[in-house]
Amino acid sequence: MQKELNPDLFDDYKSASVVKENESFPPTSIVDPAFLNTDKQIFELRSQMQNLTEQINKVIHSFNDNIKVSNTKFDRLQSSQIRIEQIQKDLTLDLNQKVNILTARIAERKAVELKIQEMVDRHNNVIHNFEVRLGQVQKLLAEKEAQLMTTQGLLNETKMELARLKRL
């Protein structure tokens, strides 16, 4: 009894055997079943390797896409950080300018307040001096009025004495 390969095992072999039967060639040799089993294993390993290669390519493609997305996000974050730092610098400069303006205004206001206080003090001194002088003038005026009254009284007495002497 001759050994024969199952024609359903390999499509290539089946098509080759169909071609051989159609051409009516006599079989050249008998195929060893261990060789066919090894061939089948090689075919399965090639199929697995191709699947693994496709999966590795998918993973590499996915990894590259993730790297691109990460780089894009990193670039956006970096530009956002630069923009935020610039805004912070601008705000700091603006704040410093406003503080300097307020400090200058406060210093100016203090200077004006000091000048006003000096003017008020001088005015108060002038008023005090005026009051002192007015008091002195009033005293002098009172003395002069007293002298005037005394002098007028003496003058009246003298007139009366003269009038009496004239009558005599």
Secondary structure, DSSP 8 states (H G I E B T S, - for coil): ------TTS-HHHHHHHHHHHHHT--------HHHHHHHHHHHHHHHHHHHHHHHHHHHHHHHHHHHHHHHHHHHHHHHHHHHHHHHHHHHHHHHHHHHHHHHHHHHHHHHHHHHHHHHHHHHHHHHHHHHHHHHHHHHHHHHHHHHHHHHHHHHHHHHHHHHHHHH-
